Amino acid sequence: VKPRRIVWAIAAVVTIIAAIVLLIPSLRPVVPCCNGVRSQLTGSGTASLPRLSPDGKQLAYRDGTALLVQDIPGNHPLVLDSTAAPTQMLWMPDGLALIYVGTSQGSGVAIYLIPRSGGAARRMGDPGGFIALNSAGDTLAVLRSRRDTVTVTFVAVANGGAGDSLRLPWRDPRVAGFAWSPDSRWLAINNARTSTSR
């Protein structure tokens, strides 16, 4: 009688082990893109401020003070400006240029437009606290906050000319974020002081 119980116990243990071995592959997390393959895109280990192009085929980023762009996949970055030191960066909707807040070839901090293939950066205006681009890519909103006011100035991307301004009375704003809605009808301002948006 005992040998029969031992056989059944061994069979049960083998069945449990087989079930676990068969289930382990299905317990791995599902990676929604890239077929589960992860690749390091930059080589320095000090890259920051990554921005994917609208078509997802290029990556713009800051490394030290340099503004770089490279193809994905790829590991041959193009230095657009070695002294840019961008603090904010946006792709144009067509992916042909970037708008950034930083410097250009030693000039002062400002908002610049630079072609993704390289070339001279064009100064678009004075920096604000935050920048946002409308979906058409023809108007840049520049947000500046003061002690009791938030001002949003609209700048024409084509020529850098400042247009209308929107002035919002706002007691002690501590702006933490700024975005333009995809339909370009709304601007969202995140106030870190009260954790509210307007």
SERO-4910 file (N, C-alpha, C, O; in steps of 0.05 Angstrom, whole numbers):
BEGIN
 pado doro    nc1    nc2    nc3   cac1   cac2   cac3    cc1    cc2    cc3    oc1    oc2    oc3
  Val    A     17    -24      0      0      0      0     18     25      0     12     44    -14
  Lys    A     38     25     15     55     48     17     69     55    -10     70     79    -17
  Pro    A     79     35    -25     92     42    -50     73     56    -69     81     73    -85
  Arg    A     47     49    -68     28     62    -85     25     91    -78     22    108    -96
  Arg    A     24     98    -53     22    126    -44     47    142    -52     45    165    -60
  Ile    A     69    129    -50     94    143    -59     93    149    -88    101    171    -97
  Val    A     84    130   -105     82    134   -134     63    158   -139     69    175   -156
  Trp    A     40    157   -126     21    179   -130     32    206   -120     28    227   -134
  Ala    A     46    206    -99     59    231    -89     80    241   -109     81    265   -114
  Ile    A     96    223   -119    116    231   -139    103    242   -164    111    262   -175
  Ala    A     82    228   -173     67    237   -197     55    265   -193     55    281   -211
  Ala    A     44    270   -169     33    296   -163     54    318   -163     50    339   -174
  Val    A     77    312   -151     99    332   -150    109    338   -178    113    361   -185
  Val    A    112    317   -194    121    320   -222    101    337   -238    108    354   -254
  Thr    A     75    332   -234     54    347   -248     55    376   -240     52    394   -257
  Ile    A     58    382   -214     59    410   -204     84    424   -216     82    446   -225
  Ile    A    107    410   -216    131    423   -227    128    428   -257    136    449   -267
  Ala    A    116    409   -272    111    413   -300     92    436   -305     97    452   -324
  Ala    A     72    439   -289     53    461   -292     67    488   -287     62    507   -302
  Ile    A     84    489   -267     98    514   -261    117    521   -284    118    544   -292
  Val    A    132    501   -294    150    506   -316    135    516   -341    145    534   -355
  Leu    A    112    505   -346     96    514   -369     84    541   -365     80    556   -385
  Leu    A     78    549   -341     65    575   -335     84    598   -333     77    621   -337
  Ile    A    109    592   -326    128    614   -322    131    633   -346    131    657   -341
  Pro    A    133    624   -370    135    643   -393    111    661   -395    114    684   -403
  Ser    A     87    652   -387     64    670   -389     62    689   -366     45    708   -367
  Leu    A     78    686   -346     78    704   -323     96    728   -327     96    747   -311
  Arg    A    113    728   -348    130    751   -353    114    775   -361     93    772   -374
  Pro    A    122    799   -353    107    823   -360    107    827   -390    126    821   -404
  Val    A     84    837   -400     82    842   -429     92    870   -434     83    889   -422
  Val    A    110    873   -453    121    899   -461    105    907   -485    106    893   -506
  Pro    A     91    930   -484     73    938   -506     87    945   -532     74    946   -553
  Cys    A    113    951   -532    126    958   -557    153    944   -558    162    931   -540
  Cys    A    165    947   -580    193    939   -584    197    909   -582    220    901   -580
  Asn    A    176    893   -583    179    864   -581    195    855   -556    209    835   -557
  Gly    A    193    871   -535    208    864   -510    237    870   -511    251    864   -492
  Val    A    247    882   -532    275    888   -535    280    917   -525    266    935   -533
  Arg    A    299    920   -508    307    947   -498    334    953   -508    352    936   -508
  Ser    A    338    977   -518    364    985   -529    372   1012   -517    355   1030   -514
  Gln    A    397   1015   -510    407   1040   -501    412   1057   -526    425   1048   -545
  Leu    A    400   1081   -527    402   1098   -550    425   1118   -549    435   1125   -570
  Thr    A    433   1126   -525    455   1144   -522    478   1131   -508    474   1112   -493
  Gly    A    502   1140   -513    525   1126   -503    538   1138   -479    554   1125   -465
  Ser    A    532   1163   -473    547   1177   -452    538   1171   -423    553   1172   -404
  Gly    A    512   1164   -421    501   1160   -394    494   1186   -380    484   1185   -357
  Thr    A    497   1208   -394    490   1234   -382    469   1249   -398    464   1272   -393
  Ala    A    456   1235   -416    435   1248   -433    411   1255   -416    404   1240   -397
  Ser    A    398   1277   -422    374   1285   -408    355   1299   -427    362   1304   -450
  Leu    A    331   1306   -418    311   1320   -433    304   1306   -460    303   1320   -480
  Pro    A    299   1280   -460    294   1266   -485    267   1274   -497    247   1277   -483
  Arg    A    266   1277   -523    242   1284   -538    241   1268   -564    259   1270   -580
  Leu    A    220   1251   -567    217   1236   -591    204   1254   -613    186   1270   -607
  Ser    A    213   1250   -637    201   1265   -660    172   1256   -664    165   1234   -655
  Pro    A    156   1272   -677    128   1264   -680    124   1237   -694    105   1223   -688
  Asp    A    142   1230   -712    140   1204   -726    154   1181   -710    153   1158   -719
  Gly    A    166   1188   -688    179   1168   -671    205   1157   -682    216   1137   -672
  Lys    A    216   1169   -703    240   1159   -716    266   1173   -707    288   1164   -714
  Gln    A    263   1195   -692    287   1209   -683    284   1217   -654    262   1220   -644
  Leu    A    307   1220   -641    308   1228   -613    325   1253   -610    348   1253   -619
  Ala    A    314   1273   -598    329   1297   -591    334   1296   -561    317   1288   -546
  Tyr    A    358   1305   -553    364   1305   -524    387   1324   -518    401   1334   -536
  Arg    A    390   1328   -492    412   1345   -483    434   1326   -471    427   1307   -457
  Asp    A    459   1332   -477    481   1317   -465    502   1338   -457    515   1350   -475
  Gly    A    505   1343   -431    522   1365   -422    508   1391   -430    485   1396   -422
  Thr    A    521   1408   -447    508   1432   -457    499   1428   -486    487   1447   -497
  Ala    A    505   1406   -498    499   1401   -526    470   1393   -531    459   1378   -515
  Leu    A    459   1402   -553    433   1393   -563    439   1374   -586    451   1382   -606
  Leu    A    429   1349   -584    435   1329   -604    409   1316   -615    389   1317   -601
  Val    A    411   1305   -639    389   1290   -651    402   1265   -663    423   1266   -675
  Gln    A    388   1243   -661    397   1218   -674    373   1201   -682    351   1203   -671
  Asp    A    379   1185   -703    358   1167   -712    354   1144   -692    371   1138   -676
  Ile    A    330   1133   -693    323   1110   -677    317   1087   -696    299   1090   -712
  Pro    A    329   1064   -695    353   1058   -679    377   1071   -691    377   1078   -715
  Gly    A    397   1075   -676    421   1087   -685    438   1097   -662    428   1100   -640
  Asn    A    463   1102   -667    480   1111   -646    500   1132   -657    522   1135   -646
  His    A    492   1147   -677    509   1168   -689    494   1194   -686    481   1203   -705
  Pro    A    496   1207   -663    482   1232   -659    494   1255   -675    518   1256   -680
  Leu    A    476   1273   -683    484   1298   -697    483   1320   -676    462   1325   -664
  Val    A    505   1334   -672    505   1357   -653    493   1381   -667    505   1391   -686
  Leu    A    470   1390   -658    457   1413   -670    470   1439   -660    474   1458   -675
  Asp    A    477   1439   -634    489   1462   -622    504   1453   -597    491   1442   -578
  Ser    A    530   1457   -596    545   1447   -573    543   1464   -548    551   1455   -526
  Thr    A    532   1488   -551    529   1506   -527    500   1512   -520    495   1530   -504
  Ala    A    481   1497   -532    453   1504   -529    443   1503   -500    427   1520   -491
  Ala    A    452   1484   -484    443   1480   -457    413   1483   -454    403   1499   -438
  Pro    A    397   1468   -470    368   1471   -469    356   1464   -442    364   1444   -429
  Thr    A    336   1479   -434    321   1473   -410    293   1463   -417    280   1450   -401
  Gln    A    284   1470   -441    258   1460   -452    262   1455   -481    278   1469   -494
  Met    A    247   1436   -492    250   1430   -520    224   1418   -531    211   1403   -518
  Leu    A    216   1427   -555    192   1417   -569    199   1411   -598    213   1427   -610
  Trp    A    188   1390   -608    190   1384   -637    168   1400   -652    146   1403   -641
  Met    A    175   1410   -675    154   1420   -693    137   1397   -702    148   1375   -704
  Pro    A    111   1401   -707     94   1378   -715    103   1363   -739     99   1339   -742
  Asp    A    117   1376   -758    127   1362   -782    153   1348   -777    163   1334   -795
  Gly    A    165   1352   -754    190   1338   -747    215   1350   -760    236   1338   -759
  Leu    A    213   1373   -774    235   1384   -788    252   1403   -771    274   1411   -780
  Ala    A    242   1411   -748    257   1430   -731    249   1426   -702    229   1413   -696
  Leu    A    265   1438   -685    260   1438   -656    259   1467   -646    273   1484   -656
  Ile    A    242   1471   -626    242   1497   -612    253   1491   -584    245   1472   -571
  Tyr    A    272   1508   -575    283   1503   -548    288   1529   -534    292   1550   -546
  Val    A    289   1527   -508    297   1549   -491    326   1543   -482    331   1522   -470
  Gly    A    344   1561   -488    372   1557   -481    389   1579   -494    380   1601   -497
  Thr    A    414   1572   -501    431   1591   -515    438   1581   -542    432   1558   -549
  Ser    A    451   1597   -558    460   1589   -584    487   1601   -590    489   1626   -592
  Gln    A    507   1584   -593    534   1594   -600    543   1617   -582    554   1637   -592
  Gly    A    538   1615   -556    547   1634   -537    530   1659   -533    536   1676   -517
  Ser    A    508   1661   -548    490   1683   -544    473   1678   -519    474   1657   -507
  Gly    A    458   1698   -511    443   1696   -486    420   1676   -487    413   1666   -508
  Val    A    408   1671   -464    386   1653   -462    362   1665   -476    354   1688   -471
  Ala    A    350   1649   -493    326   1658   -508    311   1633   -518    319   1610   -512
  Ile    A    291   1638   -534    277   1616   -548    287   1615   -576    289   1635   -590
  Tyr    A    295   1591   -585    307   1587   -611    292   1566   -627    280   1547   -616
  Leu    A    293   1568   -653    284   1548   -672    308   1538   -688    323   1555   -698
  Ile    A    313   1512   -689    336   1501   -702    328   1477   -720    312   1460   -710
  Pro    A    337   1476   -744    330   1453   -762    341   1427   -750    363   1427   -739
  Arg    A    327   1405   -753    336   1379   -742    360   1369   -757    374   1351   -746
  Ser    A    365   1378   -781    388   1369   -796    413   1386   -791    434   1381   -803
  Gly    A    410   1406   -774    433   1423   -768    430   1450   -781    412   1454   -798
  Gly    A    447   1468   -774    446   1495   -785    443   1516   -763    444   1509   -739
  Ala    A    440   1540   -771    439   1562   -751    412   1562   -737    391   1558   -749
  Ala    A    413   1567   -711    389   1570   -695    379   1599   -699    394   1618   -700
  Arg    A    352   1602   -702    340   1628   -705    327   1636   -678    311   1621   -667
  Arg    A    334   1660   -668    323   1670   -643    294   1677   -648    287   1691   -667
  Met    A    277   1667   -630    248   1673   -632    238   1692   -611    216   1704   -614
  Gly    A    252   1696   -589    243   1714   -569    255   1708   -542    272   1690   -539
  Asp    A    247   1724   -522    258   1721   -495    245   1697   -482    222   1690   -487
  Pro    A    260   1684   -464    249   1660   -451    227   1667   -431    227   1689   -420
  Gly    A    209   1649   -427    189   1652   -406    193   1629   -387    213   1616   -387
  Gly    A    173   1625   -370    175   1603   -352    170   1577   -366    184   1557   -360
  Phe    A    152   1576   -385    145   1552   -399    137   1559   -428    129   1581   -434
  Ile    A    140   1539   -446    132   1543   -474    114   1519   -482    116   1497   -471
  Ala    A     95   1525   -500     77   1505   -511     71   1512   -540     69   1536   -547
  Leu    A     69   1492   -557     65   1496   -586     37   1486   -593     29   1465   -584
  Asn    A     23   1501   -610     -3   1492   -619      0   1469   -639     22   1464   -649
  Ser    A    -22   1455   -644    -20   1431   -661    -12   1437   -690      0   1419   -703
  Ala    A    -18   1460   -700    -10   1467   -727     20   1474   -729     31   1474   -751
  Gly    A     32   1481   -706     60   1488   -705     65   1516   -715     88   1523   -720
  Asp    A     45   1533   -716     49   1560   -726     50   1581   -703     57   1604   -708
  Thr    A     42   1573   -679     41   1592   -657     53   1579   -632     46   1556   -624
  Leu    A     70   1594   -619     83   1585   -594     71   1602   -572     70   1627   -574
  Ala    A     63   1590   -550     53   1604   -527     76   1605   -506     88   1584   -500
  Val    A     82   1628   -497    104   1632   -477     92   1642   -451     79   1664   -451
  Leu    A     95   1627   -430     83   1634   -405    104   1646   -386    126   1636   -383
  Arg    A     96   1669   -375    113   1682   -354     96   1687   -330     73   1696   -332
  Ser    A    107   1681   -307     91   1686   -282    106   1706   -265    130   1705   -262
  Arg    A     90   1723   -253    100   1743   -234     86   1739   -208     70   1720   -205
  Arg    A     91   1756   -189     79   1752   -162     49   1751   -162     37   1735   -147
  Asp    A     35   1767   -179      6   1767   -179     -6   1764   -206    -30   1768   -209
  Thr    A      9   1756   -226     -1   1754   -253     13   1732   -269     37   1727   -265
  Val    A     -2   1718   -286      8   1700   -305      2   1712   -332    -20   1719   -338
  Thr    A     23   1715   -349     20   1725   -376     28   1705   -396     49   1692   -394
  Val    A     11   1701   -416     17   1683   -438     18   1700   -463     -1   1713   -471
  Thr    A     41   1699   -476     46   1714   -501     46   1694   -524     59   1674   -522
  Phe    A     32   1701   -546     31   1683   -569     51   1694   -590     50   1717   -597
  Val    A     69   1676   -599     91   1683   -617     87   1668   -643     83   1644   -643
  Ala    A     89   1683   -666     87   1670   -692    113   1655   -698    134   1667   -697
  Val    A    111   1629   -703    135   1613   -708    149   1622   -733    174   1621   -735
  Ala    A    134   1630   -753    146   1637   -779    166   1660   -777    187   1659   -791
  Asn    A    160   1680   -761    178   1703   -760    186   1712   -732    201   1731   -728
  Gly    A    177   1697   -712    184   1704   -684    170   1728   -673    176   1738   -651
  Gly    A    151   1739   -688    137   1763   -679    117   1757   -657    101   1738   -659
  Ala    A    118   1773   -636     99   1770   -614     72   1781   -622     70   1803   -633
  Gly    A     52   1766   -616     24   1774   -622      9   1782   -596     20   1796   -579
  Asp    A    -15   1772   -594    -32   1778   -571    -20   1766   -546     -4   1747   -546
  Ser    A    -29   1778   -524    -22   1768   -497    -47   1763   -481    -67   1777   -485
  Leu    A    -45   1744   -464    -67   1738   -446    -57   1742   -418    -37   1730   -410
  Arg    A    -70   1759   -403    -61   1765   -376    -82   1755   -356   -105   1761   -357
  Leu    A    -72   1738   -337    -90   1726   -317    -82   1735   -289    -59   1730   -281
  Pro    A   -100   1749   -275    -93   1755   -247    -91   1729   -231   -110   1713   -232
  Trp    A    -70   1726   -217    -66   1700   -203    -48   1706   -179    -24   1712   -182
  Arg    A    -59   1704   -156    -43   1710   -131    -22   1689   -126    -29   1665   -123
  Asp    A      3   1697   -125     25   1679   -119     26   1653   -135     25   1632   -124
  Pro    A     27   1656   -162     28   1631   -178     54   1616   -176     76   1629   -175
  Arg    A     52   1591   -174     76   1573   -175     71   1553   -197     64   1530   -192
  Val    A     75   1562   -221     69   1545   -244     88   1522   -246    112   1525   -244
  Ala    A     76   1498   -249     92   1473   -250     89   1460   -277    104   1441   -283
  Gly    A     71   1469   -294     67   1456   -320     49   1473   -338     34   1490   -328
  Phe    A     52   1469   -364     38   1485   -383     34   1469   -408     54   1457   -418
  Ala    A     10   1468   -419      6   1452   -443    -17   1464   -460    -34   1478   -450
  Trp    A    -16   1459   -486    -36   1467   -505    -52   1442   -513    -40   1422   -519
  Ser    A    -78   1444   -513    -94   1421   -520    -89   1413   -549    -82   1429   -565
  Pro    A    -94   1387   -555    -89   1378   -583   -105   1393   -604    -97   1395   -627
  Asp    A   -129   1403   -597   -145   1418   -616   -138   1448   -616   -151   1464   -630
  Ser    A   -119   1456   -600   -109   1484   -598   -130   1503   -588   -128   1527   -592
  Arg    A   -150   1493   -574   -171   1511   -563   -166   1519   -534   -177   1539   -525
  Trp    A   -150   1503   -520   -147   1507   -491   -117   1508   -484   -101   1494   -495
  Leu    A   -111   1523   -463    -85   1523   -450    -89   1513   -422   -108   1522   -408
  Ala    A    -73   1495   -413    -75   1485   -386    -50   1494   -370    -28   1491   -380
  Ile    A    -55   1506   -347    -33   1515   -330    -36   1501   -303    -57   1503   -290
  Asn    A    -15   1487   -295    -15   1473   -270     -2   1490   -249     22   1497   -251
  Asn    A    -17   1496   -228     -6   1512   -206      2   1494   -183    -15   1482   -170
  Ala    A     28   1491   -178     38   1473   -158     30   1481   -130     28   1465   -112
  Arg    A     25   1507   -126     19   1516    -99     -8   1505    -89    -10   1497    -66
  Thr    A    -28   1504   -107    -54   1494    -98    -62   1468   -112    -84   1458   -107
  Ser    A    -44   1457   -129    -50   1433   -145    -75   1435   -161    -91   1416   -162
  Thr    A    -80   1459   -173   -103   1462   -190    -94   1471   -217    -71   1480   -221
  Ser    A   -111   1467   -237   -105   1476   -264   -126   1496   -272   -148   1495   -262
  Arg    A   -118   1514   -290   -137   1533   -301   -138   1531   -331   -153   1546   -344
***
